[in-house]
Structure formats: C-alpha cells, structure tokens
Amino acid sequence: MELLVMIDAVRRSAANRITAVIPHFGYARQSAKEQSRTPITAKLVVDMLHVAGCNRVMTVELHSPQIQGFATFPMDNLYALLLLAREIEDIMLERGLTSDDIVVVSPDVGGAKRAAALAKKLCAPLAIFSKQRRRDTQAKELDLVGEVEGKTCIIIDDVADTTKTVCDAADRLIEKGASTVIGAVVHGVLSDPACETITKSKIEVVIVTDTIPLDEKVARCPKLRVISVAPLLAQAIQHVHEGTSLSDLFET
C-alpha cells in the first residue's frame, strides 16, 4: 500500500514516467489457479500497480516468469543467477575445487530449469530431487536422480521460506555420500523457524541475496552468506533511464 500511495502521489505531481523497482515482487507465488476458489493474487498486484499509475516495473527473479504477461506495461525480470554463480566460483577458488568436484542440485522437479542453467554456467553435472507419495498412507519420499557421492553439492532455489525443502534435501545428500552441501537462494523470506532449521541441518552455508533485508536473520544464523543485488539494480536503473538494452547485463 505504501508503494501504491507513493506512485499515486508522484503521478499527481505530473511525473513523466514512473518505474517501480521491486526487488522481491509480492505475492508472486500465487500466479495460477491451482484449485477451485483460489485467487491469482500476482495478477491483482499488477493491476493495482497499473491503476496507481506505474509505467514500468523492475524486479528480481520472478517466481513465475509468466507474471510478465499479466501486465500491459514493461516488466523487467532481472536474473540473480550470475551473482550466485560468481559467489560459488569464489568458494570453489578458495577451496581449490574444479567443476568435476561439484554437482548442482534442484530440491524439486519444478526448479530443474533453474538448476540446469546454473549447472551450465559452472560446467557441472546436475542432480534432481523428486518428492512423491508411493501410498496414500505413507509420507512423501525424496528420490534423488544423479550421482553425488564425494561431491560438493550446490542446492539452488528461488525462494526459501521455511527452508524445510532445502534442508531436507541437504540432509539426504549427506546420507547419499556428498562431502559438503551449499545452498544458493535468491529470495530469503526465512519465516520462523527457518534460521533454527538451517542451523540444525547438515547444510554448511546458504548464499542468499538481499532482495529482502536480512540483518536480523544473519545475526541469528551464522550459516547465512548475503550478497548484494544493489550493483545489478543500479546498472539496470541506469540502462532504463538512458533507454539502452538491459540484455547487456546478462550477456557480459
């Protein structure tokens, strides 16, 4: 609501163009009607931004890229995968690891495309978890496709809320013989008790961007390693202001 009020105030002050920079797009996970009588709240948020007077939206790693199709104005979906890849490469350099020593892991089938993109950037193999219930009376089981024994595993996800998915996957990877597990997350929602879950899990470190402020969470969880999206957003804002292509940010 604060954002909408500010947009309305600026529009009524005769601004030539209004671009909303929203690092973590609210309600992005409600982007489809999964079952009867459920809202598509991501569409509602886009509509409210349009009514308030927004001409363009800049955000980081939409949960579902098709949200861009809800809007009649441009939506710039910036990718943080390069930032995470650079941080992982720094860790590899510190530890003397090569691409043969690591495996990129998707904690679920839905994130396989994102994990495959990171694996391609790091020239590393890919492993995927599949969660399924074999019988109605049994709990869901995690099945792993891929070889992880003796490897440093990088679990990649876009949103970490309770972190149960990532931490369960990390514990299972250690059981399968992985030497170390590192998490890489774009948006760290980290709802309670996420910090305690990470601390108790077998995951060594969780790399997360600061699209959501994490100062208080970092103080509670020493395993968090925060990287800033400020340089990415600053360059994107400059490109938009000057009317130049944003694709250069991801091609260089």
Legacy VTK file of the C-alpha trace (Angstrom):
# vtk DataFile Version 3.0
C-alpha trace
ASCII
DATASET POLYDATA
POINTS 252 float
0.000 0.000 0.000
2.862 2.411 0.761
4.252 1.792 -2.731
0.853 2.401 -4.361
0.334 5.620 -2.383
3.789 6.902 -3.401
3.131 6.068 -7.075
-0.208 7.924 -6.907
1.455 10.953 -5.280
4.210 11.085 -7.919
1.717 10.641 -10.783
-0.389 13.529 -9.461
2.796 15.614 -9.412
2.980 15.190 -13.214
5.944 12.809 -13.402
6.861 11.989 -16.992
7.391 8.270 -16.237
7.170 6.112 -13.118
9.244 2.941 -12.756
8.693 0.822 -9.630
11.817 -1.054 -8.523
10.575 -4.053 -6.523
13.445 -6.468 -5.701
11.037 -9.097 -4.298
7.694 -8.989 -6.108
4.885 -9.503 -3.591
2.504 -12.469 -3.937
4.475 -13.824 -6.922
3.883 -17.400 -5.756
0.123 -17.011 -6.328
0.420 -16.811 -10.107
-2.073 -19.501 -11.157
-5.369 -21.010 -10.072
-4.167 -24.307 -8.642
-7.580 -25.366 -7.319
-11.165 -24.098 -7.044
-11.853 -20.785 -5.308
-8.252 -19.637 -5.038
-7.089 -16.154 -6.100
-4.455 -15.223 -8.667
-3.007 -12.542 -6.429
0.035 -11.804 -8.593
-2.356 -10.564 -11.304
-4.185 -8.431 -8.718
-0.906 -6.781 -7.634
-0.021 -5.995 -11.274
-3.484 -4.470 -11.804
-3.126 -2.276 -8.702
0.266 -1.010 -9.871
-1.277 -0.125 -13.244
-4.243 1.701 -11.690
-1.921 3.645 -9.356
-0.040 4.968 -12.401
3.045 2.783 -12.752
4.579 2.776 -16.254
7.213 0.094 -15.721
8.258 -2.468 -13.091
11.751 -3.754 -12.383
12.082 -6.852 -10.219
14.480 -9.703 -9.471
13.792 -13.381 -10.319
10.012 -13.660 -10.571
8.794 -16.954 -9.133
6.895 -17.483 -12.391
8.126 -15.570 -15.468
4.620 -15.671 -16.967
3.607 -12.969 -14.457
5.100 -10.560 -17.009
2.181 -11.477 -19.270
-0.305 -10.108 -16.713
0.921 -6.556 -17.330
0.239 -4.210 -20.254
3.383 -2.241 -19.291
7.020 -3.488 -19.445
8.198 -5.720 -16.593
11.963 -6.190 -16.352
12.724 -9.542 -14.722
16.377 -9.309 -13.660
18.285 -12.547 -13.070
20.382 -13.047 -9.937
21.767 -16.373 -11.147
25.001 -14.728 -12.333
25.538 -13.188 -8.870
25.075 -16.583 -7.211
27.333 -18.250 -9.786
30.128 -15.737 -9.121
29.888 -16.311 -5.369
30.021 -20.085 -5.872
33.045 -19.705 -8.148
34.775 -17.686 -5.391
34.084 -20.507 -2.914
35.427 -23.052 -5.406
38.570 -20.954 -5.826
39.032 -20.694 -2.039
38.766 -24.471 -1.637
40.644 -25.472 -4.784
37.589 -27.148 -6.338
37.013 -27.722 -10.057
33.773 -28.304 -11.961
34.424 -32.053 -11.641
34.204 -31.761 -7.837
30.734 -30.199 -7.669
27.147 -31.133 -8.524
24.275 -28.662 -8.898
21.101 -29.995 -7.246
17.466 -28.983 -7.698
15.442 -29.638 -4.497
12.315 -30.375 -6.569
11.268 -31.060 -10.151
9.846 -27.544 -10.566
13.275 -25.944 -10.096
15.068 -28.194 -12.591
15.287 -25.481 -15.274
16.946 -23.023 -12.868
19.374 -25.682 -11.626
20.215 -26.674 -15.203
21.056 -23.042 -16.036
23.413 -22.806 -13.049
24.989 -26.172 -13.890
25.652 -24.935 -17.434
27.335 -21.750 -16.140
29.546 -23.775 -13.777
30.131 -26.577 -16.340
28.971 -29.020 -13.643
26.683 -32.088 -13.649
23.066 -31.894 -12.484
21.044 -33.869 -9.920
17.311 -33.536 -9.200
15.133 -34.488 -6.246
11.662 -35.854 -6.858
9.173 -35.864 -3.981
6.349 -38.394 -4.242
3.956 -40.395 -2.073
4.081 -44.088 -3.021
0.968 -44.948 -0.996
-1.800 -42.758 0.407
-0.967 -43.879 3.954
2.754 -43.015 3.644
4.601 -39.714 3.894
6.193 -38.274 0.749
9.646 -39.660 -0.044
12.615 -37.860 -1.613
14.090 -39.690 -4.598
17.416 -38.449 -5.991
18.330 -38.686 -9.673
22.072 -38.167 -10.169
25.434 -39.085 -8.630
26.589 -37.037 -5.616
28.967 -39.319 -3.715
32.142 -37.492 -2.686
30.987 -34.261 -4.341
30.337 -30.717 -3.116
26.625 -30.223 -3.788
25.100 -26.821 -4.634
21.346 -26.714 -3.939
19.711 -23.873 -5.909
16.223 -22.473 -5.226
14.451 -19.189 -5.920
12.571 -18.683 -2.626
13.479 -20.009 0.832
10.530 -19.582 3.189
10.555 -22.266 5.891
13.741 -23.725 4.264
12.446 -27.237 5.021
12.731 -28.306 1.368
16.357 -27.177 1.062
17.417 -28.529 4.462
15.724 -31.920 3.930
17.486 -32.179 0.578
20.832 -31.301 2.218
20.417 -33.983 4.884
19.529 -36.547 2.214
22.574 -35.594 0.122
24.899 -36.182 3.082
23.237 -39.584 3.577
23.961 -40.326 -0.095
27.677 -39.625 0.417
28.050 -35.939 -0.516
31.088 -34.352 1.133
29.624 -30.849 1.569
26.305 -29.136 0.836
25.999 -25.433 -0.024
22.664 -23.684 -0.506
22.065 -20.865 -3.009
18.803 -18.917 -2.753
17.597 -15.755 -4.496
14.883 -14.568 -2.096
15.387 -15.261 1.604
11.924 -14.960 3.143
13.119 -17.142 6.062
9.917 -17.326 8.079
10.365 -18.622 11.622
11.801 -21.088 12.476
13.877 -21.047 9.256
17.082 -19.804 10.923
16.934 -22.612 13.510
16.174 -25.175 10.776
19.259 -24.104 8.796
21.458 -24.125 11.905
20.383 -27.669 12.838
20.660 -29.041 9.289
23.772 -30.504 7.647
23.987 -27.660 5.146
27.312 -25.820 5.508
26.425 -22.383 4.185
23.441 -20.707 2.499
24.217 -17.997 -0.069
21.282 -15.584 -0.336
20.729 -12.197 -1.964
19.451 -9.168 -0.083
16.249 -8.629 -2.092
14.682 -8.871 1.390
16.580 -7.208 4.311
18.306 -9.950 6.332
20.325 -8.134 9.014
18.328 -9.615 11.896
18.353 -13.111 10.335
22.135 -13.047 9.779
22.644 -12.234 13.469
20.623 -15.353 14.371
22.057 -17.724 11.760
25.850 -17.707 11.151
25.432 -20.032 8.154
23.887 -17.258 6.032
26.176 -15.562 3.477
24.453 -12.490 1.974
25.352 -10.967 -1.408
24.000 -7.629 -2.605
21.790 -7.074 -5.660
22.418 -3.303 -5.440
25.032 -3.211 -8.269
22.687 -5.193 -10.548
19.730 -2.907 -9.826
21.883 0.229 -10.174
23.084 -0.811 -13.636
19.544 -1.767 -14.680
18.161 1.595 -13.491
20.866 3.417 -15.472
20.089 1.402 -18.624
16.351 2.133 -18.295
16.994 5.831 -17.669
19.251 6.084 -20.740
16.950 3.927 -22.882
19.584 1.262 -23.604
19.234 -2.536 -23.707
19.058 -4.499 -20.449
20.210 -7.721 -22.093
23.810 -6.441 -21.962
23.737 -7.006 -18.183
23.380 -10.756 -18.690
25.449 -11.268 -21.826
28.698 -9.808 -20.445
LINES 1 253
252 0 1 2 3 4 5 6 7 8 9 10 11 12 13 14 15 16 17 18 19 20 21 22 23 24 25 26 27 28 29 30 31 32 33 34 35 36 37 38 39 40 41 42 43 44 45 46 47 48 49 50 51 52 53 54 55 56 57 58 59 60 61 62 63 64 65 66 67 68 69 70 71 72 73 74 75 76 77 78 79 80 81 82 83 84 85 86 87 88 89 90 91 92 93 94 95 96 97 98 99 100 101 102 103 104 105 106 107 108 109 110 111 112 113 114 115 116 117 118 119 120 121 122 123 124 125 126 127 128 129 130 131 132 133 134 135 136 137 138 139 140 141 142 143 144 145 146 147 148 149 150 151 152 153 154 155 156 157 158 159 160 161 162 163 164 165 166 167 168 169 170 171 172 173 174 175 176 177 178 179 180 181 182 183 184 185 186 187 188 189 190 191 192 193 194 195 196 197 198 199 200 201 202 203 204 205 206 207 208 209 210 211 212 213 214 215 216 217 218 219 220 221 222 223 224 225 226 227 228 229 230 231 232 233 234 235 236 237 238 239 240 241 242 243 244 245 246 247 248 249 250 251
